[in-house]
Amino acid sequence: MSAPAVAPITRRIEQAQVDRYAVAGRDPNPIHRETPEAYAGPFGRPAAHGMILLAMVSEAMGATFGLAWAESGTFKVRWRAPALPPVGVTASATLRKDVDGVATYDVAVEDEHGETLLTGTTTVRYA
């Protein structure tokens, strides 16, 4: 048995979703909301939470590996650039290594303009 391909996940991130995440995640940081601080900040407007992007990677891995991902999946990622809503983003995973039932994937999230927002690796024991 060899490690399967992981289908990419594409989503549109809107400010309303970011606002809901701020409440659910108990993250009141004004940089994520339509506040004067966000517009005066380094990005000139609100930025989505990085965890929204990481969740997309996890969704792609979970859709492929199911319970194996929940039980043995790991991440090691770096955020490279902010997701500035409204924006389309795609999470992808490319198999790097498959040894003894443990697969390692290079993962990335890019925006609709081709800018890389997140990179890293995931591992999962699938066999």
PyMOL commands that set and color helices and strands:
alter all, ss='L'
color gray80, all
select helices_A, chain A and resi 15-24+30-32+36-40+50-65+67-72
alter helices_A, ss='H'
color red, helices_A
select strands_A, chain A and resi 6-13+74-79+87-99+102-111+116-125
alter strands_A, ss='S'
color yellow, strands_A
deselect
rebuild
show_as cartoon
